[in-house]
Amino acid sequence: MDLQLAHRLALVTGSTAGIGLAIARRLAAEGAEVIITGRTEARIAEAKAAILQATPGAVVRGVAVDFGKADEVANLLRTVPTVDILVNNVGIFEPKPFAEISDEDWLHFFEVNVLSGVRLARQYFPLMLARNWGRILFISSESGLQIPQEMIHYGTTKTAQLSVARGLAELTKGTGVTVNSVLPGPTASEGVDEFIKKMAGEGKSKEEAEHEFFRNDRPTSLLQRFITTDEVASMVAYLASPLAAATNGASVRVDGGVVRSIG
């Protein structure tokens, strides 16, 4: 299937590993010009090499930015003043008992997970409306619908992303711009091994820890395994394309069936 993304300019935040890298790689394979971001030039160089290895001749460049710092986000906006496709993927997570989540933790999670997308959309969204075409995607999580007890602050920021995305979508009525959220379930991305081992306890193999995680923490999963980053990227690439013009204001699940509701 031709997703008709040739020569579209896409910015994917947090794209030097995991879901973000998979999305950038897929968009590049579809012919889009891709801008990746990471916290260091070294990580950006590694990610760029991986994309070019998968798609020789791809047009890809990178900008180093810490999305927890407003001045660095402002520099990104100066460097990349407009895009056709914005994928707000950057995010942080950490299991932590609720009583131990400090004000600083809450603020930091909102700064990175929510305000990063708000700051970018504030510049790019009006330009998309003026051109009458554009795509904004927030990579949220099934945790935004089913707040995980082990990281309530993370789940709350993912719910906030859904609200921002739906609110922006309301402003696109009658235009060629769409704003959607994608809700991955537990995904085999960078850091998951450490996360699962921390949840399951030391002394367990990766397979044992994964099995225990789905049995105890995500028992409603129909997939009963971690989703691959490529499986998430495939959905994102479609939603970023002209073919998905009728999908707007939606929260699209790639969650392995974890969420049990049908609405």
C-alpha positions in Angstrom: 0.0 0.0 0.0 1.3 3.4 -0.9 0.7 5.8 2.0 1.4 8.8 -0.2 3.9 10.3 2.3 6.6 11.1 -0.3 8.2 14.5 0.4 6.1 15.2 3.5 8.2 16.6 6.3 7.7 14.8 9.6 9.1 15.6 13.1 9.1 12.6 15.5 10.1 13.5 19.0 12.0 11.1 21.2 13.0 9.1 18.2 16.5 7.7 18.9 15.1 4.4 20.3 12.0 2.4 20.9 8.7 3.4 19.4 9.9 6.8 18.2 12.8 5.2 16.2 10.4 2.6 14.7 8.0 5.4 13.7 10.8 7.5 12.2 12.1 4.4 10.3 8.7 3.6 8.9 7.9 7.2 7.8 11.3 7.3 6.1 10.6 4.0 4.3 7.4 5.6 3.0 9.3 8.4 1.5 8.8 11.1 4.1 11.6 13.5 5.1 12.1 12.8 8.7 13.5 14.9 11.6 14.5 12.9 14.6 15.2 14.2 18.1 17.3 12.9 21.0 19.1 14.3 24.0 22.6 13.9 22.5 24.2 14.1 19.1 25.7 10.7 19.6 22.2 9.1 20.0 21.0 11.0 17.0 23.9 9.8 14.9 23.2 6.2 15.9 19.5 6.5 15.1 20.1 8.2 11.8 22.5 5.4 10.8 19.9 2.8 11.7 17.3 4.5 9.5 19.7 4.9 6.6 20.6 1.2 6.9 17.0 0.2 6.6 16.2 2.8 3.8 19.3 3.9 2.0 18.8 7.3 0.5 16.3 8.3 3.1 16.2 12.0 3.9 16.7 12.2 7.7 18.3 14.8 10.0 18.3 15.3 13.7 18.1 18.0 16.4 19.4 17.5 20.0 16.8 18.6 22.5 15.8 17.9 26.1 12.0 18.3 26.2 12.1 19.0 29.9 13.7 22.4 29.1 11.6 25.1 27.5 14.6 26.9 26.0 15.7 23.8 24.2 12.2 23.3 22.8 12.2 26.9 21.7 15.5 26.3 19.8 14.0 23.2 18.1 11.1 25.4 16.9 13.5 28.0 15.5 15.5 25.2 13.8 12.4 23.5 12.4 9.8 26.3 11.9 7.2 24.2 10.2 6.3 20.5 9.5 3.6 18.6 7.7 3.5 15.8 10.3 4.1 16.1 14.0 4.4 12.9 16.1 4.5 13.8 19.8 6.2 10.6 21.0 8.7 11.8 23.6 7.8 10.6 27.1 9.2 9.3 30.4 7.9 6.6 32.8 8.9 5.2 36.1 7.1 2.9 38.6 6.9 4.6 41.9 4.5 4.3 44.9 2.0 7.1 44.9 3.0 8.5 48.3 6.6 8.8 47.1 5.8 10.9 44.0 6.9 14.4 44.8 5.7 17.7 43.4 8.9 17.8 41.4 8.2 14.4 39.9 4.7 15.4 38.9 5.9 18.7 37.4 8.7 16.9 35.5 6.3 14.3 34.1 3.9 17.0 32.9 6.8 19.0 31.4 8.1 16.2 29.3 5.0 14.1 28.5 2.4 16.9 28.1 3.9 20.3 27.6 6.4 19.0 25.0 3.5 18.3 22.6 1.6 21.5 23.6 4.6 23.7 22.8 5.2 22.1 19.4 1.5 22.1 18.4 1.2 25.7 19.4 3.5 26.7 16.6 2.8 24.0 14.0 -1.0 23.6 14.3 -1.9 27.1 13.1 0.4 26.7 10.1 -1.2 23.4 9.2 -4.6 25.1 9.3 -3.4 27.9 7.1 -2.1 25.3 4.5 -5.3 23.2 5.0 -3.3 20.0 5.5 -1.4 18.5 8.4 -1.2 15.6 10.8 -0.6 15.7 14.6 -0.3 12.5 16.5 0.1 12.1 20.3 1.6 8.8 21.3 -0.4 8.3 24.5 -0.9 4.9 26.1 -3.6 2.5 27.3 -2.4 3.7 30.7 -4.3 6.9 29.9 -7.5 4.9 30.1 -6.5 2.4 32.8 -4.3 4.3 35.2 -1.6 1.9 36.4 -1.4 1.8 40.2 2.4 1.5 40.0 2.8 4.8 38.2 -0.2 7.1 38.6 1.7 10.2 37.6 2.6 8.6 34.2 -1.0 7.5 33.5 -2.3 10.9 34.4 -0.1 12.6 31.9 -1.2 10.1 29.2 -4.9 11.0 30.0 -4.0 14.7 29.6 -2.5 14.0 26.1 -5.9 12.5 25.1 -7.6 15.7 26.2 -5.2 18.0 24.3 -5.5 15.9 21.2 -9.2 15.9 21.2 -9.4 19.6 21.9 -7.2 20.4 19.0 -9.2 18.1 16.7 -12.3 20.2 17.5 -10.5 23.1 16.0 -9.9 21.3 12.6 -13.6 21.1 11.6 -13.9 21.4 7.8 -10.2 21.3 7.2 -7.6 18.9 5.9 -5.9 18.7 9.3 -6.3 15.8 11.7 -5.3 15.3 15.3 -5.4 11.8 16.8 -3.9 9.9 19.7 -2.4 6.4 19.5 -2.6 4.2 22.5 0.1 1.5 22.6 -0.2 -1.2 25.2 2.9 -2.7 26.9 5.6 -2.5 24.2 9.0 -4.0 23.9 10.8 -0.7 23.8 14.0 0.5 25.4 13.9 0.3 29.2 11.2 -2.3 29.4 13.6 -5.0 30.5 14.7 -3.0 33.5 11.1 -1.9 34.2 9.8 -5.5 34.2 12.6 -6.8 36.3 12.0 -4.0 38.8 8.3 -4.9 38.9 8.8 -8.7 39.1 11.8 -8.7 41.4 15.4 -9.8 41.0 16.4 -13.4 40.2 13.9 -13.9 37.4 14.6 -14.4 33.8 13.3 -12.0 31.2 10.7 -14.6 30.1 9.6 -15.3 33.7 9.3 -11.6 34.4 7.3 -11.0 31.3 4.9 -13.8 32.1 4.5 -12.6 35.6 3.9 -9.1 34.4 1.0 -10.1 32.1 -0.4 -12.5 34.7 -0.4 -10.0 37.6 -0.4 -6.5 36.1 -2.0 -6.7 32.6 -4.2 -9.8 32.9 -6.7 -8.4 30.4 -4.2 -8.5 27.6 -5.4 -10.6 24.7 -2.0 -10.7 23.1 -0.2 -11.9 26.2 3.1 -10.6 25.0 4.8 -7.3 24.5 3.8 -5.4 21.4 6.6 -4.7 19.0 7.6 -1.2 18.2 7.0 -1.9 14.5 3.4 -2.8 15.2 2.9 0.6 16.7 4.8 2.4 13.9 2.5 0.8 11.3 -0.6 2.4 12.8 1.1 5.7 13.2 2.3 5.8 9.6 -1.2 5.1 8.4 -2.7 7.8 10.6 -0.1 10.3 9.4 -1.0 9.6 5.7 -3.6 11.2 3.4 -5.4 7.8 3.4 -6.5 8.5 7.0 -8.4 11.7 6.3 -11.6 10.4 7.9 -10.0 9.5 11.2 -9.9 12.7 13.3 -10.2 13.3 17.1 -9.8 9.5 17.7 -8.0 7.6 20.3 -6.7 4.6 18.3 -5.6 1.6 20.4 -2.6 -0.6 19.6 -2.8 -2.2 23.0 -3.0 -5.9 22.4 -6.6 -6.0 23.8 -5.6 -4.7 27.3 -8.5 -2.2 27.4 -11.8 -4.2 27.8 -14.3 -1.5 27.0 -15.8 -1.3 23.5 -16.2 2.5 23.4 
